[in-house]
């Protein structure tokens, strides 16, 4: 019997190995060459015609050569149907091809079809932070930007909803659990948290997202479905929990609870965070997920969006989505990047976005902070202590930490005067910043370092 058990166990191990290899090979065959790109049609193409394209799963007027190049394709609206029928973004389609297609080959689509405005391969965005596990005992940044004096005037209010597009948030963290926006229409038992009683499989508020009680998870990266250790990143769902740490860190800088004895305090402690996950556990964010997250934030009524991520590659798609949000009155704040060059960085490089660089405790511009003509101002971003996954605290840095300080400042301004528009806020923040380099605006520090009280 003992020998029989050994043989049986060996056979089971071999079967598992062969099954793993089978699924691995199948995955590589089906997914390794896949290309995701965007097609935007010109305004003369009606929304009805766009719907026909989506339903038919075929692009307009593509030649037999292009069809052969692309192979089997899947066509859908940007952000599923969230962008359907909307100006600026309603004619952008997401196309997934089973073939590996280069950027130059994609441009042949425009030659085939003059009704196409642009074709663009999807960009993968990275988080703009520099991890550091060494803890410190105080929040020097709040003193540096005169937050305590500013709080004598206002600590913000919950009406100024702040969207955090990131890796999600640890919504069970003691300093954040009361700071997460709860969608009352989906919170069926009205207890202010996501629990089993809220999950009825129905889109109760009719916004296109089922059971989105505490935000949404837009990550749907391709991966190994059988690898449970890789985390939740395969499909959209209603659980935007942070599996990486970056979003929890940034969220704490913005809105960590104050006057609760322990922990840290956010720049705008009386605000609420709309938790939107668009980045996987490794900190990678696909462009269609980021775009969907921005559109969702707009539809949910966010007044401010924090974007502590980016890439050097210009994107027509993200620019259109940013313009869509800006045209609807949303204040957009982005990290300038963590490369010590003046090379472009997006989305912070778009004119509609307030671009924020990294300043140190001694009021120097951090050596790795991206600078240049699109930089608006700097804010504390070096050795910043904030919330950590699992209920703890961590010190970290980068322009990812700088942007949320400016987000907090914008929220305080809107709490005092909700009639301010985006340009009003940008100019107030820039005109009240403290010079830390050359007098006035300069390439390295922008208009200077954020001063919350003066603003």
N, C-alpha and C positions, 0 to 999 in steps of 0.2 A: 504493500500500500504506500509506504514511504517513497519508493522509487517511482511509483505511478504518479504521485503528487508532484515530484520533481519534474517528470516529463511533461505533465499537464501545465505546470507553471512556466516551463521553458517555452512550450508552444504558445501560451498566452502572451508572453513577452515578445516572441517573434512576430505574432499576429499584430500586436500593437505597433511594432516597429514598421512592419510592412504597410499597415494602414496609415501610419504617419507619413511614410514616404509617398504613398499613393496620393494622399490629400495635398502634400507639399508640391508634388509634381503637377497635380491638377490645378493648384492655385497659381503656380508660376506660369503655366501655359495660358491660363485664362486672364491673369491680371498683370503680369510683369510688363506687358507692352501697352497697357491701356493708356490712352491719352484723354485728358479732360480739357476742353477749350470752350470759348464763348463766341457766339455770333450775335451781333446786334444789327437789326434791320433798320433801314431809314424810315422817316416819319410817314412817307407815302404808303407804306405797308400798314394796312388797317389792323386793329387788334383782332378782328374776326379772322383775318388771314393768318395772323400769328397763331391763333388757336388751331386753325386747320393744320398748320405745320407741326405743332406739338402732337396733335391727335394722330397725324399720319406718320410721325416719327421720321420724316424725311425733310431735308433742307430744300429750299426753293432753287430751281434752275441749276442744280449741280450737274456737271458733265459726267459722262461715263468714266472718264479718267479719274475724276475726283472721287466718285463713288467707289471705284476700285481701290483707290488709295486709302480711303477711310474705313472700308469694310463695313461690318455691322455697326450701326450707331444707335444711341439712345438719346432722344431729344426731350427736353423739359424746360419749363419756365425757370428763371433765376429764382432761387428760394422756393422751389416748388410752385404753388399758385399764389404765394404771397405778393409777387410782383405783377400778377396778371392784371392787364388793363390800366396800369399806372404809367403816367408820362415819365419820361427819362429812363425808367428801368423796365417798362412793360414789354419792350421789344428785344430784350436781351434773353437769349436762350443758352442753356447749358447743354453741351453736346459731349457724350462719352463715346469714344471709339475704341474698339477692341484692338486696333492697330497702333503701332508707334509712329507718330506723325511729328515732323519737325515744324518749327515756326514758319520757315520759308514755304514749306509745302501747304501749310494752312492758308497762307496768303493767296494761293491759287483759287481758293473759294471766292475771293473778291473779284478775281478776273472772270470767273464763271458767272457771277451774279452781281450786276451793278446795283441791286437793291440792298446790298449789305453795306452797312456803315463801317464796321470793323470786325475783324476776327482776331482773337487773342487767346494764347495758351494760358491756362490757369497758373497763378502764382501761389507758392507755399510761403506763409509768413512765419517768422520766428519771434519769440518773446525777447524784449529788450532789458534783460536783467543779468546781474553778475552775482551768483549765489555766494554766501559767506556764512558759515555756521557759528561764528563767534557772537555771543549775545552781549549787549550793553545794557546799562541800568537806567538809562533815561532817554527821552525823545528830544534830542537837541534841535531837531528841525522845527518843532512847534514854537520854541523860543526864538529861533532865528527869523521866522516869518511873522513874529508878533501875533501868534494865534490867540494867546491868552487875553490880550487886550481886545482883539477882534470879537472874542466870545462875549465880552461885556455888552456888545451891540446886538449880536445874534449868533446862535449856534445852528442856524438853518431850520428847515421844517420839512415834513414828510411830503408836502405837495410838490417839492422839486425832486422829481424822480431821477435818479442817476443810474444809467445802464453801464454795467461792467462787462465788456466783451473780453473773455479771457479763458482760462482753463477751468472755469467754474469757481464755486466758493464752498468752503467747508461750513455749511449752514448750521452745523451743530456746535461750532466754536462758541464758548461762553461770551466772547466779545463781539460776536457777529450774529448770533441766533435771533436777536431781536431787531436786527438791522436789515433783514431780507424783506423785500417787497412781496406781499402775499396778494394774489389775484382773488379778490373776495368772491367773484362770480364762480370760481372753481373750488373755493374753500367751503365745501358743502356743510361742514359742521361748525364753521365759523370760529375755529379755535386758533387760527393764525399760524398753523404749521401744516406741512404736507404729511398726511397719514393715510392709513388704509381706507378710512371713511370717505375720503375725497376722491378715490379712484373708482369712477363709475363707467369709464370707457366712453363718455359723452363729452362733446365740445360744448359745455354749458354756456359759455359766453360768445360762441359763434365766431371766434377769431381764427379758426382753422387749426387750432392746436388743442388736442384732447388732454384734459387734466393738467394744464400748465399752471399749477398752483403757485410754484415758487420760481418760475422762469422756464428755460428750455435749454436742452442740450442739442446743438446742431452738428456735432462731430459725426461724420460718417465715412471716415477714412477706410481704405481697403486694407484688410489684414487677414490674419488666420482666425476664422470663426471658432476653431476648436481650442485656441490658446486662451484660456480664461485668465491667465496671469497678466495678459496685456492690458486689462482694464476695459472700461466701457467706452468704445470709440467707433463702433461699427454702424449704428443706426441712430437717427434722431429719437429722442425720448424726453420725458418730463422730469428727469432727475439730473440737474446740472451740478452734481457733486464734483468737487475738485480732487483729482487724482494725481496732481503734479505739484501744487503748492503756490504757484505764481499768483493765481487769481485770489486766493485767500490772503496772501501778502498784500497785494494791491488794495483789496477791499478793506483791509484793516486800516491802511493809511487814509482812505477816504472817510470811513464811517464807523470805526470801532467804537463801541459804547463807552461813554465817559461816566464818571461818578459811580462806578460799580466796584470800588475798592481795588480790585486787582487788574492787572493787564495794562493796556495802552488805550489811548484815545485817538479817534479819527479827527481829521481836519474839520469835518462838518458832522459832529456826532448826532445831530437830530435828524439826519436824512435817512432815506431808505435806498437800498441797492436792488436794482433789477438784475438778477443773476442769469447771465447768458453765457453758455459755454460754446466755444468755437475751436478750442485747441485740445489736442489729445494728450495722454499722459506723458508724452515725450516733448511737449511744447510746440508741436507742429500744427499749423492751421491752414486748411485748404481755402482757397479764395472764395469758392461758392458758399462755404460754411460761414466765413466772415461776412460776406455780403448778406446772406440770409439773416445773420445775427443783427446787423445794422438795421435792416428793414423791419425786423421784429421789434427792435427797440423803439423805432419810430411809431409803429402801429400800437404799441403798448403805452404810449404817452410819455416816454422819457424826454426830459428837458436837456440832459447832458449825457454824452457818451465818452467813456474813458477807453482809449486804445493804446495800450502799452505793448505794442508789437510793431513789426514792419519788415520791409525788404527794400533793397535798392532798385528794384525793377518797377518802372512806371506801369500802371494798369488802367486802361480805359474803363474797364468794368467797375473797379473800385472807385474811380473818380466819379462815374455816373451815380453810383450808390451814395457816395459822400454828398454829392450835389443834391440828390433826392432828400437826404436827411436835413441838409442845410436849408433848403428851400422851405422846409416845414418847421423852421425855427429852432432846430436842435443845435446846442453848443457842442462842438466836436474838439476833443483834446487828444493829442498824440505825443508819444515819446519820440525825441529827435533821432534816437539810435545810439548804439554803443561802439561805433568805430570812429577813431580820432581823425576824421577827414571831413571835407566839405562836400562829399559826394551826396547826391540826392537820396532821400529816405522817405518811404511812403508807408502809411497814409499821411504822416506828419508834414510831408512836403507839399501837399495840396493846399491851395490858397484858403479853402474853407476851414482848415484845421489849425488850431492853436498848437504850435510846435514848441515843446519844452525840453530844454537841455538840463544837464546834471551839475549842480553846485555842491561844494563840500562844506563841512562845518566851519572851515576857516575862510569861507567866501571866495574860494577859487573855483574856476570851471574844472570839473573832473577831466583828467587826462584822456579818458576814453569817450568823452561826450561828443557826439556828432554836432558839427556847427555849420555855419554857412548862411546863405541869403534867405533861406526860408525859416530860420530860427526866430521865434518871437521873444522868448525869455527863458530864464533858468529857474530851477527850484531845487530844494534839497533832494539829493538822490544817492548820497554816499553814506554807508554805514547807518542805514535806516532800520529801526526796530519796528516790527509789525507782527501781525497774527500769522500763525503757522498751522498747517494741517494737523489735526489731532488734538487741538486745544492749547497748544503751546505758543511760543513766540520765537522769532528768528530775526537776526540782523542780516540785511542784504542790501543790494544797491543796483544802480544803473538808471538810465532815463525812465525805465519802467516805474521806478519809485518817485521820479520827479513829476511825471504827468498827473498822478492822482492828487498831489498837493494843489496843483492848479485847478483840477476838477473841483476840489473842495472849496477853493476860493470863488469859483464861478457860482457854485451852489449857494454860498453865503450872499453873494451879490444879488442873485435872483430872489432869495428869501426876503431881502430888503426892498427890492424893486423888481417885481416879475415882468414889468414892461420893457426891461432892457433887452436889446437884441444881441446877436452874436458879436457884431462889430463893436457895439458899445462895451461889451464885456472885455473883448480883446484889448481895446484901447485903454480902458481903465486899468487893467492889469499891467499893461506895458508902461503907461505913463506914471504909475505909482511904484514901479519896481526900483530897487536900490542898485545903483551902479556898483559893479564889482570888478569891472575891467576898464575900458576906456569910457569917458563920459558920453552919455547918450547911447544910441544903438551901436553895437559892433558885431562882427562876425562870430566871435567866440561866445559871448554871453547874451546876445540879443539885446533886449532893452534893459537887462539886469536881472537881479534875483528877486523873486516874488516877495512882496511885503503885504501880508494879509490885512493888517490894521490900516495901512495907508490906503489900500484899495477900498 
